[in-house]
């Protein structure tokens, strides 16, 4: 990689957010995907995700993967510049397909790129710590043949998260702790999660960093048919002609789980990461972090709970 190559960011915003549709209907009045909903803070989750990473990347190197069916939401959400950098999927075929499409597009523009992928449905209590972790990961990712996962400190035996079982330390300093991955567990059983928690394993945040070539090699090793199909569609200049026939791929289950030998994990102990994947986790995260929001205050009152003991009402 050339020393002056600038990193790329990809924000994944093409999902349907089905599990949160009841909550988004309560907040926004419709069943929009959660990334386009102002759940807290006066901004959509997508806008918050973009704002978190903007200081780390040049504006023209932040791509946002969206799905055409959501155009009515992202058309109003993204400014003109961001719409120009959007990677529009004809339909949602899962995280693995979205990431493959983004990697192939970036490789066309910058064969020596370092790329960081960010979901659009996360919460961080310490954004500064999050940015520090990403900066470290990007520096390490420039020289690694493996893909680096950001692993959050685990506090409970979560069965809806992916888990990362760390192996030997590669970097162990005050600035960064980087480990090989002994095994990647996608949504383990409760007993497995309890064992992983006791062993000091990490939660997978799905924030993933590495060279575009490392990503491509990893994808080819597990889903070569998908990489070939999307490459052919891009060469033909028409994603609509067959994108719906590309098989769905879950990146964690279908790519990460069988290839722990190609993974590294950077320990994140300070960012306060939480995944906003279901309504109960959203409510728990907001209450735990004392985040002010009217809809939650009203919901607590409606359920005869004392909002003053949980969360203050926004003025």
C-alpha positions in Angstrom: 0.0 0.0 0.0 1.2 3.5 -0.8 1.9 5.5 2.3 -0.3 8.3 1.2 -3.4 6.1 0.6 -6.4 7.4 2.6 -8.7 5.0 4.4 -12.3 4.4 3.3 -15.4 4.0 5.4 -18.5 2.1 4.5 -21.7 2.6 6.5 -24.1 -0.3 6.2 -27.6 1.0 6.0 -29.5 -1.4 3.8 -31.2 -3.6 6.3 -35.0 -3.8 6.9 -34.8 -3.4 10.7 -37.9 -5.7 11.1 -37.5 -6.3 14.9 -37.7 -2.5 15.6 -40.6 -1.7 13.3 -43.0 -1.5 16.2 -40.8 1.0 17.9 -40.2 3.1 14.7 -43.9 3.2 14.2 -44.4 4.6 17.7 -41.7 7.2 17.1 -42.1 8.1 13.4 -45.6 7.0 12.7 -44.6 4.5 10.1 -42.6 1.2 9.9 -39.4 2.7 8.4 -36.2 0.8 8.9 -34.5 1.8 12.2 -31.5 3.5 10.6 -33.9 6.2 9.3 -35.6 6.8 12.6 -34.8 9.5 15.2 -34.8 7.2 18.1 -32.8 9.6 20.3 -30.7 12.7 20.1 -32.8 14.4 17.5 -31.0 12.6 14.6 -31.5 9.3 12.8 -29.3 6.4 13.7 -27.8 6.7 10.2 -26.9 10.4 10.7 -25.4 9.6 14.1 -23.3 6.8 12.6 -22.0 9.2 9.8 -21.3 12.0 12.3 -19.2 9.6 14.5 -16.8 8.7 11.7 -16.6 12.0 9.8 -13.5 13.2 11.7 -11.6 10.1 10.7 -12.2 10.0 6.9 -12.1 12.3 4.0 -15.6 13.2 2.9 -15.2 11.6 -0.5 -14.2 8.3 1.0 -17.3 7.6 3.1 -19.7 5.3 1.2 -23.2 4.5 2.5 -24.8 1.2 1.4 -28.6 1.6 1.0 -31.4 -0.4 -0.6 -33.5 1.1 -3.3 -36.8 0.3 -1.6 -35.9 2.8 1.2 -35.3 5.7 -1.2 -38.1 7.7 0.3 -36.2 7.7 3.6 -32.6 8.1 2.5 -33.4 10.7 -0.2 -34.4 13.1 2.6 -31.8 11.9 5.0 -28.6 12.2 2.9 -27.3 15.5 1.6 -26.5 15.9 -2.1 -22.8 14.9 -1.6 -23.7 11.8 0.4 -26.3 10.7 -2.1 -23.5 10.9 -4.8 -21.5 8.4 -2.7 -24.3 6.1 -1.9 -24.0 2.4 -3.0 -27.6 1.5 -3.9 -28.5 -2.1 -3.8 -31.5 -3.1 -6.0 -32.7 -5.2 -3.0 -31.3 -6.3 0.3 -29.5 -9.7 0.1 -27.8 -9.6 3.5 -24.6 -8.1 5.0 -22.2 -10.3 3.1 -23.6 -9.2 -0.3 -23.7 -5.6 0.7 -20.0 -5.7 1.8 -19.0 -7.6 -1.3 -20.6 -4.9 -3.5 -18.9 -2.1 -1.5 -15.5 -3.8 -1.6 -15.6 -4.4 -5.4 -16.6 -0.7 -5.9 -13.8 0.6 -3.7 -11.2 -1.7 -5.4 -12.2 -0.2 -8.7 -11.2 3.3 -7.4 -8.4 2.4 -5.0 -6.7 -1.1 -5.3 -4.6 -0.4 -2.2 -7.4 0.8 0.0 -7.9 0.2 3.7 -11.6 -0.1 4.5 -13.6 0.1 7.7 -17.2 -1.1 7.8 -19.7 0.4 10.3 -23.2 -0.7 11.0 -25.8 2.1 11.3 -27.6 0.9 14.4 -25.1 1.2 17.2 -24.8 3.4 20.3 -21.5 4.5 22.0 -21.4 6.3 25.3 -17.8 7.5 24.6 -17.4 8.6 21.0 -13.8 9.7 21.6 -12.8 6.2 22.8 -14.6 4.7 19.8 -12.6 7.0 17.4 -9.3 6.1 19.1 -10.0 2.4 18.7 -10.8 2.9 15.0 -7.7 4.9 14.5 -5.6 2.1 16.0 -7.3 -0.5 14.0 -6.8 1.3 10.7 -3.1 1.8 11.4 -2.7 -2.0 12.2 -4.9 -2.9 9.3 -2.6 -1.3 6.8 0.0 -4.0 7.4 -2.2 -7.1 8.2 -3.2 -9.8 5.8 -6.1 -10.6 8.1 -9.3 -8.6 8.8 -9.6 -6.9 12.2 -12.8 -7.0 14.3 -13.5 -4.5 17.0 -14.3 -6.6 20.1 -16.2 -5.0 22.9 -15.8 -5.9 26.5 -18.5 -8.4 27.4 -20.7 -7.9 30.5 -23.4 -10.5 30.1 -24.0 -13.9 28.4 -25.8 -12.4 25.3 -27.1 -15.0 22.9 -28.0 -12.5 20.1 -24.4 -11.2 19.7 -21.5 -12.8 17.9 -18.7 -13.6 20.3 -14.9 -13.5 19.6 -12.7 -15.9 21.5 -9.2 -14.3 21.6 -6.0 -16.2 21.0 -2.4 -15.2 21.3 -1.6 -11.5 21.7 0.1 -9.8 18.7 0.1 -6.2 20.1 -0.2 -5.7 23.9 0.4 -2.1 24.9 -1.3 0.7 26.6 -2.4 2.1 23.2 -3.8 -1.1 21.7 -4.4 -4.8 22.4 -4.6 -6.9 19.3 -5.1 -10.7 19.4 -5.5 -13.5 17.0 -8.9 -15.1 17.0 -9.2 -18.7 18.3 -12.8 -19.0 17.3 -15.7 -16.9 16.2 -19.1 -17.8 17.6 -22.2 -16.4 16.0 -25.2 -16.3 18.4 -24.1 -19.1 20.7 -26.4 -21.0 23.1 -26.8 -19.6 26.6 -24.5 -22.1 28.1 -21.8 -21.4 25.5 -22.2 -17.6 26.0 -21.8 -18.1 29.8 -18.6 -20.1 29.1 -17.3 -17.4 26.7 -18.0 -14.7 29.2 -16.1 -16.5 32.0 -13.2 -17.0 29.5 -12.9 -13.3 28.8 -14.2 -13.4 25.2 -15.4 -10.3 23.4 -18.7 -9.2 21.9 -18.5 -8.7 18.1 -19.4 -5.1 17.3 -19.4 -5.9 13.6 -17.1 -2.9 13.1 -14.6 -4.5 10.7 -11.3 -3.1 9.3 -8.7 -4.3 6.9 -7.2 -3.8 3.5 -9.7 -4.2 0.6 -7.6 -7.1 -0.7 -7.8 -8.9 2.7 -11.6 -8.5 2.6 -11.8 -9.7 -1.0 -9.6 -12.8 -0.2 -11.8 -13.6 2.8 -15.0 -13.3 0.7 -13.6 -15.3 -2.2 -12.6 -18.1 0.3 -16.2 -18.5 1.5 -18.6 -17.1 -1.0 -16.8 -17.2 -4.4 -20.1 -17.6 -6.3 -21.4 -14.3 -4.8 -18.2 -12.4 -5.6 -18.2 -13.7 -9.1 -21.9 -12.9 -9.6 -21.6 -9.3 -8.4 -18.4 -8.8 -10.3 -20.2 -9.8 -13.5 -23.1 -7.4 -12.7 -20.7 -4.5 -12.2 -18.8 -5.3 -15.4 -22.1 -5.4 -17.2 -23.0 -2.0 -15.8 -26.5 -3.1 -14.6 -27.0 -4.3 -11.0 -30.7 -4.7 -11.7 -30.1 -7.5 -14.2 -29.8 -10.4 -11.7 -29.0 -8.9 -8.3 -32.2 -10.4 -6.9 -30.8 -13.8 -7.9 -27.6 -13.5 -5.8 -28.0 -15.7 -2.8 -28.4 -14.0 0.5 -25.3 -14.0 2.7 -24.9 -13.2 6.4 -21.4 -12.0 6.8 -21.0 -13.1 10.4 -22.5 -16.6 10.0 -21.3 -17.4 6.5 -17.9 -15.7 6.3 -16.5 -14.9 9.8 -17.6 -18.1 11.6 -15.7 -20.6 9.4 -12.6 -18.4 8.9 -11.4 -17.5 12.4 -7.8 -18.1 11.1 -8.1 -15.0 8.9 -9.3 -12.8 11.8 -7.8 -10.5 14.4 -9.5 -8.7 17.2 -8.8 -5.3 18.7 -10.0 -5.0 22.3 -12.4 -2.1 22.9 -12.8 -1.5 26.6 -13.9 2.1 26.7 -16.4 3.1 24.0 -19.5 1.8 25.8 -20.8 0.0 22.7 -24.3 -1.3 22.5 -26.2 -2.8 19.6 -29.7 -1.4 19.1 -31.0 -4.6 17.6 -34.3 -5.0 19.4 -36.7 -2.8 21.4 -35.7 -4.1 24.8 -32.1 -3.4 24.1 -32.9 0.1 22.9 -34.8 0.8 26.1 -32.1 -0.7 28.3 -29.4 1.3 26.6 -31.2 4.6 26.9 -32.1 4.1 30.5 -28.6 2.8 31.5 -26.9 5.8 29.8 -29.5 8.4 31.0 -30.3 9.4 27.4 -33.3 11.8 27.3 -36.2 11.1 25.0 -39.9 11.9 25.1 -41.2 8.7 23.7 -39.5 6.6 26.3 -40.7 8.8 29.1 -44.3 8.5 27.8 -43.9 4.7 27.4 -42.7 4.4 31.0 -45.6 6.5 32.3 -48.1 4.4 30.2 -46.7 1.2 31.9 -47.0 2.8 35.3 -43.3 3.0 35.9 -41.6 6.0 37.5 -39.7 7.8 34.8 -37.9 10.0 37.3 -36.1 6.9 38.5 -35.2 5.8 35.0 -34.8 8.7 32.6 -35.5 12.4 32.6 -38.0 13.9 30.2 -36.4 16.1 27.4 -37.3 19.7 27.8 
